[in-house]
Amino acid sequence: MTFFEILMIALSMAMDAFAVCLGAGTQPATTGPRPTFRLAFHFGLFQFIMPLLGWMLGTTVAGYIADFDHWVAFGLLVFVGVRMLRSSFGAEEEIEKSDPSRGLTMVLLSIAVSIDALAIGLTLAFLKVSVWYPAIVIGIVTGLVSWLGVRIGGRLGSIFGKRMEALGGLILIFIGIRIVVAHIF
């Protein structure tokens, strides 16, 4: 694989993370440099790890994962999206507590945006391509794109306030629905 091909794969893999970070960036709790770093780092890390796992799992587990991976991603994204929607209509104290760059929410988002990377790892195994270089590129690109998404989302959130947080929640739900629809059709 050429660098350009790997870069295109990395950019396509990072788009879900970018959209999630746009939504997460609208929340007041994620406007600082630490939450931005946490989201970008963890999304990049998970996007790096998942192709490695997919590559290691090989074809023996592919059939089991393919049957439900889209439902897992859907459930995680809808769960977090609904929490963001509720938070956007809640009291100010509730919003401050809702920080998608911490704890279980961050782990769930990281897994949800990187499930497709598992399939990329399986594909690389089928093609007999070394997984290390593509995984590193995917992780770095996703981290950078995620950082950019949080920063842009933060600017939009400061301009449009709670409406952007609600839109962010709807975006997560839409991404989850898109994953299921794409898998079905």
MIDREN-196370 format. One record per residue: x, y, z of N, C-alpha, C in turn; residue in one letter. Coordinates in steps of 0.05 Angstrom, whole numbers, plus 32768, in hexadecimal, padded with zeros to 4 digits. Layout:
N
+------+------+------+------+------+------+------+------+------+---------+
!  n_x !  n_y !  n_z ! ca_x ! ca_y ! ca_z !  c_x !  c_y !  c_z ! residuo !
+------+------+------+------+------+------+------+------+------+---------+
!    X !    Y !    Z !    X !    Y !    Z !    X !    Y !    Z !       a !
...
+------+------+------+------+------+------+------+------+------+---------+
//
This chain:
185
+------+------+------+------+------+------+------+------+------+---------+
!  n_x !  n_y !  n_z ! ca_x ! ca_y ! ca_z !  c_x !  c_y !  c_z ! residuo !
+------+------+------+------+------+------+------+------+------+---------+
! 8011 ! 7FE8 ! 8000 ! 8000 ! 8000 ! 8000 ! 8012 ! 8019 ! 8000 !       m !
! 8009 ! 802D ! 7FF1 ! 8018 ! 8046 ! 7FF0 ! 8010 ! 8057 ! 8007 !       t !
! 8020 ! 806B ! 800D ! 801A ! 807E ! 8022 ! 7FFF ! 808C ! 801C !       f !
! 7FFB ! 8094 ! 8003 ! 7FE2 ! 80A1 ! 7FFC ! 7FCA ! 8090 ! 8002 !       f !
! 7FCB ! 8076 ! 7FFB ! 7FB5 ! 8064 ! 8001 ! 7FB0 ! 8062 ! 801F !       e !
! 7FC5 ! 8060 ! 802E ! 7FC3 ! 805E ! 804C ! 7FB7 ! 8078 ! 8057 !       i !
! 7FC0 ! 808E ! 804C ! 7FB6 ! 80A8 ! 8055 ! 7F99 ! 80AB ! 804F !       l !
! 7F90 ! 80A2 ! 8038 ! 7F73 ! 80A4 ! 8031 ! 7F63 ! 8092 ! 8044 !       m !
! 7F6D ! 807A ! 804A ! 7F5F ! 8069 ! 805D ! 7F5E ! 8076 ! 8078 !       i !
! 7F74 ! 8082 ! 8081 ! 7F75 ! 808F ! 809B ! 7F62 ! 80A6 ! 809C !       a !
! 7F60 ! 80B6 ! 8087 ! 7F4D ! 80CD ! 8087 ! 7F30 ! 80C3 ! 8088 !       l !
! 7F2B ! 80AE ! 8079 ! 7F0F ! 80A4 ! 8079 ! 7F08 ! 8098 ! 8094 !       s !
! 7F1C ! 808B ! 80A1 ! 7F17 ! 8080 ! 80BC ! 7F13 ! 8096 ! 80D0 !       m !
! 7F20 ! 80AD ! 80CC ! 7F1F ! 80C3 ! 80E0 ! 7F05 ! 80D3 ! 80DE !       a !
! 7EF5 ! 80D0 ! 80C9 ! 7EDE ! 80E1 ! 80C6 ! 7EC9 ! 80DD ! 80DC !       m !
! 7EC4 ! 80C5 ! 80E4 ! 7EB1 ! 80C1 ! 80FB ! 7EBC ! 80CE ! 8114 !       d !
! 7ED6 ! 80CB ! 8119 ! 7EE2 ! 80D8 ! 8131 ! 7EDF ! 80F6 ! 812F !       a !
! 7EE3 ! 8101 ! 8117 ! 7EE1 ! 811E ! 8113 ! 7EC4 ! 8127 ! 8119 !       f !
! 7EB0 ! 8119 ! 810F ! 7E95 ! 8121 ! 8114 ! 7E8E ! 811F ! 8132 !       a !
! 7E97 ! 810A ! 813F ! 7E93 ! 8107 ! 815B ! 7EA0 ! 811E ! 816B !       v !
! 7EB8 ! 8125 ! 8163 ! 7EC7 ! 813A ! 8170 ! 7EBA ! 8156 ! 816B !       c !
! 7EAE ! 8159 ! 8154 ! 7E9F ! 8172 ! 814F ! 7E89 ! 8174 ! 8164 !       l !
! 7E7A ! 815F ! 8168 ! 7E65 ! 815F ! 817C ! 7E6F ! 8162 ! 8198 !       g !
! 7E84 ! 8153 ! 819F ! 7E8F ! 8154 ! 81BA ! 7E9B ! 8170 ! 81C0 !       a !
! 7EA6 ! 817C ! 81AB ! 7EB2 ! 8197 ! 81AF ! 7E9E ! 81AC ! 81B6 !       g !
! 7E85 ! 81A7 ! 81B0 ! 7E70 ! 81BB ! 81B6 ! 7E6A ! 81BD ! 81D4 !       t !
! 7E72 ! 81A9 ! 81E3 ! 7E6D ! 81A9 ! 8200 ! 7E81 ! 81BA ! 820F !       q !
! 7E77 ! 81C9 ! 8222 ! 7E89 ! 81DB ! 8231 ! 7EA0 ! 81CC ! 823F !       p !
! 7E9B ! 81B3 ! 8247 ! 7EB0 ! 81A4 ! 8255 ! 7EC8 ! 819C ! 8244 !       a !
! 7EC5 ! 819E ! 822A ! 7EDB ! 8196 ! 8218 ! 7EE9 ! 81AD ! 820A !       t !
! 7EE5 ! 81C5 ! 8214 ! 7EF1 ! 81DC ! 8206 ! 7F0F ! 81E0 ! 820C !       t !
! 7F19 ! 81D4 ! 8221 ! 7F35 ! 81D9 ! 8228 ! 7F48 ! 81C6 ! 821A !       g !
! 7F62 ! 81CC ! 821D ! 7F76 ! 81BB ! 8210 ! 7F78 ! 819F ! 821A !       p !
! 7F73 ! 819A ! 8233 ! 7F75 ! 817F ! 823E ! 7F5F ! 816C ! 8233 !       r !
! 7F45 ! 8175 ! 8234 ! 7F31 ! 8163 ! 8228 ! 7F35 ! 815F ! 820A !       p !
! 7F3E ! 8174 ! 81FC ! 7F43 ! 8172 ! 81E0 ! 7F59 ! 815D ! 81DB !       t !
! 7F6E ! 815E ! 81EB ! 7F84 ! 814B ! 81E8 ! 7F7A ! 812F ! 81EE !       f !
! 7F6A ! 812C ! 8204 ! 7F61 ! 8111 ! 820C ! 7F51 ! 8105 ! 81F5 !       r !
! 7F3E ! 8114 ! 81EA ! 7F2E ! 8109 ! 81D4 ! 7F3F ! 8102 ! 81BC !       l !
! 7F50 ! 8114 ! 81B3 ! 7F61 ! 810F ! 819C ! 7F74 ! 80F8 ! 81A1 !       a !
! 7F80 ! 80F7 ! 81B8 ! 7F93 ! 80E1 ! 81BE ! 7F85 ! 80C6 ! 81BF !       f !
! 7F6E ! 80C5 ! 81CD ! 7F61 ! 80AB ! 81CF ! 7F54 ! 80A2 ! 81B5 !       h !
! 7F49 ! 80B4 ! 81A5 ! 7F3E ! 80AC ! 818B ! 7F55 ! 80A2 ! 817A !       f !
! 7F6C ! 80B0 ! 817A ! 7F83 ! 80A7 ! 816A ! 7F8D ! 808D ! 8174 !       g !
! 7F8F ! 808A ! 818E ! 7F99 ! 8071 ! 819A ! 7F87 ! 8059 ! 8192 !       l !
! 7F6D ! 805C ! 8195 ! 7F5B ! 8047 ! 818E ! 7F5C ! 8040 ! 8171 !       f !
! 7F5E ! 8055 ! 8160 ! 7F60 ! 8051 ! 8143 ! 7F7B ! 8043 ! 813C !       q !
! 7F8F ! 8046 ! 814C ! 7FA8 ! 8038 ! 8148 ! 7FA6 ! 801B ! 8151 !       f !
! 7F99 ! 8016 ! 8168 ! 7F97 ! 7FFB ! 8174 ! 7F84 ! 7FE9 ! 8165 !       i !
! 7F6E ! 7FF4 ! 815C ! 7F5A ! 7FE2 ! 814F ! 7F63 ! 7FD4 ! 8136 !       m !
! 7F72 ! 7FE2 ! 8124 ! 7F7C ! 7FD2 ! 810D ! 7F8F ! 7FBC ! 8115 !       p !
! 7F9F ! 7FC1 ! 812B ! 7FB1 ! 7FAC ! 8135 ! 7FA1 ! 7F95 ! 813F !       l !
! 7F8B ! 7F9A ! 814E ! 7F7A ! 7F84 ! 8158 ! 7F6D ! 7F75 ! 8141 !       l !
! 7F63 ! 7F84 ! 812D ! 7F56 ! 7F78 ! 8116 ! 7F6A ! 7F66 ! 8107 !       g !
! 7F82 ! 7F70 ! 8104 ! 7F96 ! 7F61 ! 80F5 ! 7F9D ! 7F47 ! 8104 !       w !
! 7F9F ! 7F4A ! 811F ! 7FA6 ! 7F32 ! 8130 ! 7F8F ! 7F1E ! 8130 !       m !
! 7F76 ! 7F28 ! 8130 ! 7F60 ! 7F15 ! 8131 ! 7F5D ! 7F05 ! 8118 !       l !
! 7F65 ! 7F11 ! 8102 ! 7F64 ! 7F03 ! 80E8 ! 7F48 ! 7EFA ! 80E0 !       g !
! 7F48 ! 7EE6 ! 80D0 ! 7F2E ! 7EDD ! 80C5 ! 7F1E ! 7ECC ! 80D8 !       t !
! 7F29 ! 7EC1 ! 80ED ! 7F1A ! 7EAF ! 80FE ! 7F03 ! 7EBD ! 810D !       t !
! 7F06 ! 7ED6 ! 8114 ! 7EF2 ! 7EE4 ! 8123 ! 7EE2 ! 7EF7 ! 8112 !       v !
! 7EEA ! 7EFC ! 80F9 ! 7EDE ! 7F10 ! 80E8 ! 7EBF ! 7F0B ! 80E5 !       a !
! 7EB7 ! 7EF2 ! 80E2 ! 7E9B ! 7EEC ! 80DF ! 7E8A ! 7EF4 ! 80F7 !       g !
! 7E96 ! 7EF0 ! 810F ! 7E88 ! 7EF7 ! 8127 ! 7E85 ! 7F15 ! 812B !       y !
! 7E9A ! 7F23 ! 8125 ! 7E9A ! 7F40 ! 8128 ! 7E88 ! 7F4E ! 8114 !       i !
! 7E88 ! 7F45 ! 80FB ! 7E79 ! 7F51 ! 80E5 ! 7E5B ! 7F51 ! 80EA !       a !
! 7E52 ! 7F3D ! 80FA ! 7E35 ! 7F3B ! 80FF ! 7E2A ! 7F50 ! 8111 !       d !
! 7E3A ! 7F5C ! 8122 ! 7E2F ! 7F6E ! 8136 ! 7E40 ! 7F88 ! 813A !       f !
! 7E56 ! 7F8B ! 812C ! 7E67 ! 7FA3 ! 8132 ! 7E58 ! 7FBD ! 812D !       d !
! 7E47 ! 7FBE ! 8118 ! 7E38 ! 7FD6 ! 8112 ! 7E24 ! 7FDC ! 8128 !       h !
! 7E18 ! 7FC8 ! 8134 ! 7E05 ! 7FCC ! 814A ! 7E13 ! 7FD7 ! 8163 !       w !
! 7E2B ! 7FCD ! 8168 ! 7E3B ! 7FD7 ! 817F ! 7E41 ! 7FF5 ! 817B !       v !
! 7E4B ! 7FFC ! 8163 ! 7E51 ! 8018 ! 815E ! 7E37 ! 8029 ! 8160 !       a !
! 7E21 ! 801F ! 8155 ! 7E08 ! 802D ! 8156 ! 7DFF ! 8032 ! 8173 !       f !
! 7E00 ! 801D ! 8183 ! 7DF7 ! 8020 ! 819F ! 7E09 ! 8033 ! 81AE !       g !
! 7E23 ! 8032 ! 81AB ! 7E34 ! 8045 ! 81B9 ! 7E30 ! 8062 ! 81B1 !       l !
! 7E2E ! 8066 ! 8197 ! 7E2A ! 8082 ! 818D ! 7E0F ! 808D ! 8195 !       l !
! 7DFA ! 807D ! 8194 ! 7DDF ! 8086 ! 819C ! 7DDF ! 808C ! 81BA !       v !
! 7DEB ! 807B ! 81CA ! 7DED ! 807F ! 81E7 ! 7DF9 ! 809A ! 81ED !       f !
! 7E10 ! 809F ! 81E2 ! 7E1E ! 80B8 ! 81E7 ! 7E0F ! 80D0 ! 81DB !       v !
! 7E03 ! 80CC ! 81C3 ! 7DF4 ! 80E2 ! 81B7 ! 7DDC ! 80EA ! 81C7 !       g !
! 7DCD ! 80D6 ! 81D2 ! 7DB6 ! 80DC ! 81E2 ! 7DBF ! 80EA ! 81FC !       v !
! 7DD5 ! 80E2 ! 8207 ! 7DDF ! 80F0 ! 821F ! 7DE6 ! 810E ! 8218 !       r !
! 7DF1 ! 8113 ! 8201 ! 7DF7 ! 812E ! 81F9 ! 7DDE ! 813E ! 81F5 !       m !
! 7DCA ! 8131 ! 81E9 ! 7DB0 ! 813F ! 81E4 ! 7DA3 ! 8146 ! 81FF !       l !
! 7DA3 ! 8133 ! 8212 ! 7D97 ! 8139 ! 822C ! 7DA7 ! 814F ! 823A !       r !
! 7DC1 ! 814E ! 8238 ! 7DD1 ! 8163 ! 8244 ! 7DCC ! 817E ! 8238 !       s !
! 7DC6 ! 8180 ! 821E ! 7DC2 ! 8199 ! 8211 ! 7DA8 ! 81A6 ! 821A !       s !
! 7D95 ! 8196 ! 8224 ! 7D7C ! 81A1 ! 822E ! 7D7B ! 81A3 ! 824C !       f !
! 7D91 ! 819A ! 825A ! 7D92 ! 819A ! 8277 ! 7D9C ! 81B3 ! 8283 !       g !
! 7D9F ! 81B2 ! 829D ! 7DA9 ! 81C9 ! 82AC ! 7DC7 ! 81CE ! 82A7 !       a !
! 7DD1 ! 81E5 ! 82AD ! 7DED ! 81EC ! 82A8 ! 7E00 ! 81DA ! 82B8 !       e !
! 7DF8 ! 81D2 ! 82D1 ! 7E0A ! 81C0 ! 82E0 ! 7E0D ! 81A5 ! 82D3 !       e !
! 7DF7 ! 819C ! 82C6 ! 7DF8 ! 8182 ! 82B9 ! 7E0C ! 8183 ! 82A2 !       e !
! 7E0C ! 8199 ! 8293 ! 7E1D ! 819C ! 827C ! 7E3A ! 819B ! 8284 !       i !
! 7E41 ! 81A8 ! 829A ! 7E5D ! 81A8 ! 82A3 ! 7E66 ! 818C ! 82AB !       e !
! 7E54 ! 817B ! 82B5 ! 7E5B ! 8160 ! 82BC ! 7E5F ! 814E ! 82A4 !       k !
! 7E52 ! 8155 ! 828E ! 7E54 ! 8144 ! 8276 ! 7E6D ! 814A ! 8266 !       s !
! 7E81 ! 8139 ! 8269 ! 7E9A ! 813D ! 825C ! 7EA1 ! 8124 ! 824C !       d !
! 7E9D ! 8125 ! 8231 ! 7EA2 ! 810D ! 8221 ! 7EC0 ! 8106 ! 821F !       p !
! 7ED1 ! 8116 ! 822B ! 7EEE ! 810F ! 822A ! 7EF7 ! 8100 ! 8242 !       s !
! 7EE5 ! 80F7 ! 8252 ! 7EEC ! 80E9 ! 826B ! 7EDC ! 80CF ! 826E !       r !
! 7EE8 ! 80BC ! 827C ! 7EDA ! 80A4 ! 8285 ! 7ECE ! 8093 ! 8270 !       g !
! 7EB8 ! 8087 ! 8277 ! 7EAA ! 8073 ! 8266 ! 7EA1 ! 807F ! 824C !       l !
! 7E98 ! 8098 ! 824D ! 7E8F ! 80A5 ! 8234 ! 7EA5 ! 80A6 ! 821F !       t !
! 7EBD ! 80AE ! 8228 ! 7ED4 ! 80AF ! 8215 ! 7EDB ! 8093 ! 820B !       m !
! 7EDB ! 807F ! 821B ! 7EE1 ! 8064 ! 8213 ! 7ECC ! 805B ! 81FE !       v !
! 7EB2 ! 805F ! 8205 ! 7E9D ! 8057 ! 81F2 ! 7EA0 ! 8065 ! 81D7 !       l !
! 7EA5 ! 807F ! 81D8 ! 7EA9 ! 808E ! 81BF ! 7EC1 ! 8083 ! 81AF !       l !
! 7ED7 ! 807E ! 81BE ! 7EEF ! 8075 ! 81B1 ! 7EEA ! 805A ! 81A3 !       s !
! 7EDC ! 8048 ! 81B0 ! 7ED6 ! 802E ! 81A4 ! 7EC3 ! 8032 ! 818C !       i !
! 7EAF ! 8042 ! 8190 ! 7E9B ! 8046 ! 817A ! 7EA7 ! 8050 ! 8161 !       a !
! 7EB9 ! 8064 ! 8163 ! 7EC5 ! 8070 ! 814B ! 7EDB ! 805E ! 813F !       v !
! 7EE4 ! 804A ! 814D ! 7EFB ! 803A ! 8143 ! 7EF3 ! 801D ! 813C !       s !
! 7EDA ! 8016 ! 813D ! 7ED2 ! 7FFB ! 8136 ! 7ED9 ! 7FF5 ! 8119 !       i !
! 7ED5 ! 8009 ! 8108 ! 7EDB ! 8004 ! 80EB ! 7EF9 ! 7FFF ! 80E7 !       d !
! 7F09 ! 800A ! 80F9 ! 7F26 ! 8005 ! 80F7 ! 7F2D ! 7FE8 ! 80FB !       a !
! 7F1D ! 7FDA ! 810A ! 7F20 ! 7FBD ! 810E ! 7F1E ! 7FAF ! 80F3 !       l !
! 7F0A ! 7FB7 ! 80E4 ! 7F06 ! 7FAB ! 80C9 ! 7F1D ! 7FB1 ! 80B7 !       a !
! 7F28 ! 7FC9 ! 80B9 ! 7F40 ! 7FD0 ! 80A9 ! 7F57 ! 7FBE ! 80B0 !       i !
! 7F5B ! 7FB8 ! 80CA ! 7F70 ! 7FA5 ! 80D2 ! 7F6B ! 7F89 ! 80C6 !       g !
! 7F52 ! 7F80 ! 80C6 ! 7F4C ! 7F66 ! 80BA ! 7F52 ! 7F67 ! 809C !       l !
! 7F4B ! 7F7D ! 808F ! 7F50 ! 7F80 ! 8072 ! 7F6E ! 7F7F ! 806C !       t !
! 7F7E ! 7F8D ! 807D ! 7F9B ! 7F8D ! 8079 ! 7FA6 ! 7F71 ! 807D !       l !
! 7F9A ! 7F62 ! 808F ! 7FA3 ! 7F46 ! 8093 ! 7F9D ! 7F35 ! 807A !       a !
! 7F85 ! 7F39 ! 806F ! 7F7E ! 7F2A ! 8057 ! 7F90 ! 7F31 ! 803F !       f !
! 7F99 ! 7F4B ! 803E ! 7FAA ! 7F54 ! 8028 ! 7FC8 ! 7F4D ! 802D !       l !
! 7FCD ! 7F42 ! 8045 ! 7FE9 ! 7F3C ! 804D ! 7FFB ! 7F55 ! 804D !       k !
! 7FEF ! 7F6A ! 8058 ! 7FFE ! 7F84 ! 805A ! 8005 ! 7F88 ! 8077 !       v !
! 801D ! 7F91 ! 807C ! 8025 ! 7F97 ! 8098 ! 8012 ! 7FAC ! 80A3 !       s !
! 800A ! 7FA8 ! 80BC ! 7FF6 ! 7FB9 ! 80C8 ! 8002 ! 7FD1 ! 80D7 !       v !
! 801B ! 7FD0 ! 80DE ! 8027 ! 7FE4 ! 80F0 ! 8027 ! 8000 ! 80E4 !       w !
! 8031 ! 8003 ! 80CC ! 8032 ! 801E ! 80BF ! 8016 ! 802A ! 80BB !       y !
! 8003 ! 801A ! 80AF ! 7FE8 ! 8026 ! 80AC ! 7FDC ! 802D ! 80C7 !       p !
! 7FE0 ! 801C ! 80DB ! 7FD4 ! 8022 ! 80F6 ! 7FDF ! 803B ! 8102 !       a !
! 7FF9 ! 8040 ! 80FF ! 8005 ! 8058 ! 8109 ! 7FFA ! 8071 ! 80FA !       i !
! 7FF8 ! 806F ! 80E0 ! 7FEE ! 8085 ! 80D0 ! 7FD1 ! 808B ! 80D7 !       v !
! 7FC0 ! 8076 ! 80DA ! 7FA4 ! 8079 ! 80E1 ! 7FA2 ! 8086 ! 80FC !       i !
! 7FB1 ! 807D ! 810F ! 7FB0 ! 8088 ! 812A ! 7FB8 ! 80A6 ! 812B !       g !
! 7FCE ! 80AD ! 811D ! 7FD7 ! 80C9 ! 811D ! 7FC3 ! 80DB ! 810F !       i !
! 7FB9 ! 80D2 ! 80F8 ! 7FA6 ! 80E2 ! 80E8 ! 7F8C ! 80E6 ! 80F8 !       v !
! 7F83 ! 80D0 ! 8105 ! 7F6A ! 80D3 ! 8115 ! 7F6E ! 80E5 ! 812D !       t !
! 7F85 ! 80E4 ! 813A ! 7F8A ! 80F6 ! 8150 ! 7F8A ! 8113 ! 8147 !       g !
! 7F97 ! 8119 ! 8131 ! 7F98 ! 8135 ! 8126 ! 7F7C ! 813E ! 811D !       l !
! 7F6E ! 812D ! 810F ! 7F53 ! 8134 ! 8106 ! 7F40 ! 8138 ! 811E !       v !
! 7F43 ! 8127 ! 8132 ! 7F32 ! 8129 ! 814A ! 7F37 ! 8143 ! 8158 !       s !
! 7F51 ! 814A ! 815B ! 7F58 ! 8164 ! 8168 ! 7F4B ! 817B ! 8159 !       w !
! 7F4C ! 817A ! 813E ! 7F40 ! 818F ! 812E ! 7F22 ! 8190 ! 8132 !       l !
! 7F15 ! 8179 ! 8133 ! 7EF8 ! 8177 ! 8138 ! 7EF0 ! 8183 ! 8152 !       g !
! 7EFE ! 817D ! 8168 ! 7EF8 ! 8189 ! 8182 ! 7EFB ! 81A7 ! 8181 !       v !
! 7F10 ! 81B1 ! 8175 ! 7F15 ! 81CE ! 8173 ! 7EFF ! 81DC ! 8164 !       r !
! 7EF8 ! 81D1 ! 814C ! 7EE2 ! 81DD ! 813D ! 7EC8 ! 81DB ! 814C !       i !
! 7EC2 ! 81C5 ! 8158 ! 7EA9 ! 81C1 ! 8167 ! 7EA8 ! 81D5 ! 817F !       g !
! 7EBF ! 81DA ! 818B ! 7EC0 ! 81ED ! 81A1 ! 7EB9 ! 8209 ! 8198 !       g !
! 7EC3 ! 8211 ! 8181 ! 7EBD ! 822B ! 8176 ! 7E9F ! 822D ! 816F !       r !
! 7E95 ! 8219 ! 8163 ! 7E78 ! 8219 ! 815C ! 7E67 ! 8219 ! 8175 !       l !
! 7E70 ! 820A ! 818A ! 7E61 ! 8209 ! 81A3 ! 7E61 ! 8224 ! 81B1 !       g !
! 7E77 ! 8232 ! 81B0 ! 7E78 ! 824D ! 81BD ! 7E66 ! 8261 ! 81AE !       s !
! 7E62 ! 825D ! 8194 ! 7E52 ! 826F ! 8185 ! 7E34 ! 8268 ! 8188 !       i !
! 7E2E ! 824E ! 8186 ! 7E12 ! 8246 ! 8186 ! 7E08 ! 8239 ! 81A0 !       f !
! 7E19 ! 8235 ! 81B3 ! 7E11 ! 822B ! 81CD ! 7E05 ! 820F ! 81CD !       g !
! 7DF0 ! 820C ! 81DD ! 7DE4 ! 81F2 ! 81E2 ! 7DD9 ! 81E5 ! 81C8 !       k !
! 7DD1 ! 81F5 ! 81B5 ! 7DC7 ! 81EA ! 819C ! 7DDC ! 81D9 ! 818E !       r !
! 7DF5 ! 81E1 ! 8190 ! 7E0A ! 81D2 ! 8183 ! 7E0E ! 81B7 ! 8192 !       m !
! 7E0B ! 81B7 ! 81AC ! 7E0D ! 819E ! 81BB ! 7DF7 ! 818B ! 81B3 !       e !
! 7DDF ! 8195 ! 81B0 ! 7DC9 ! 8185 ! 81A6 ! 7DCF ! 817A ! 818A !       a !
! 7DD9 ! 818C ! 8179 ! 7DE1 ! 8183 ! 815E ! 7DF7 ! 816E ! 815F !       l !
! 7E0A ! 8171 ! 8171 ! 7E1F ! 815D ! 8175 ! 7E13 ! 8142 ! 817C !       g !
! 7E00 ! 8141 ! 818E ! 7DF2 ! 8129 ! 8196 ! 7DE4 ! 811C ! 817E !       g !
! 7DD6 ! 812D ! 816F ! 7DC8 ! 8123 ! 8157 ! 7DDC ! 8118 ! 8143 !       l !
! 7DF3 ! 8125 ! 8140 ! 7E08 ! 811B ! 812D ! 7E11 ! 80FF ! 8135 !       i !
! 7E15 ! 80FB ! 814F ! 7E1E ! 80E0 ! 8159 ! 7E08 ! 80CB ! 8152 !       l !
! 7DEF ! 80D2 ! 8158 ! 7DD9 ! 80C0 ! 8152 ! 7DD8 ! 80BA ! 8134 !       i !
! 7DDB ! 80CF ! 8123 ! 7DDB ! 80CB ! 8106 ! 7DF2 ! 80B9 ! 80FD !       f !
! 7E09 ! 80BD ! 8108 ! 7E20 ! 80AC ! 8101 ! 7E1A ! 808F ! 8108 !       i !
! 7E0E ! 808A ! 811F ! 7E06 ! 806F ! 8127 ! 7DF2 ! 8063 ! 8113 !       g !
! 7DDE ! 8073 ! 810C ! 7DCA ! 8069 ! 80F8 ! 7DD7 ! 8064 ! 80DD !       i !
! 7DE9 ! 8076 ! 80D5 ! 7DF7 ! 8072 ! 80BB ! 7E07 ! 8058 ! 80BB !       r !
! 7E14 ! 8052 ! 80D1 ! 7E24 ! 8039 ! 80D2 ! 7E12 ! 8021 ! 80CE !       i !
! 7DFB ! 8020 ! 80DC ! 7DE8 ! 800A ! 80D9 ! 7DDD ! 8008 ! 80BD !       v !
! 7DD4 ! 801F ! 80B3 ! 7DC8 ! 801F ! 8098 ! 7DDD ! 8016 ! 8083 !       v !
! 7DF5 ! 8020 ! 8085 ! 7E0A ! 8018 ! 8072 ! 7E0F ! 7FFA ! 8074 !       a !
! 7E0E ! 7FEF ! 808C ! 7E13 ! 7FD2 ! 808F ! 7DFC ! 7FC2 ! 8083 !       h !
! 7DE3 ! 7FCB ! 8087 ! 7DCC ! 7FBD ! 807D ! 7DCA ! 7FBD ! 805F !       i !
! 7DD1 ! 7FD5 ! 8053 ! 7DCF ! 7FD7 ! 8036 ! 7DEA ! 7FD5 ! 802A !       f !
+------+------+------+------+------+------+------+------+------+---------+
//
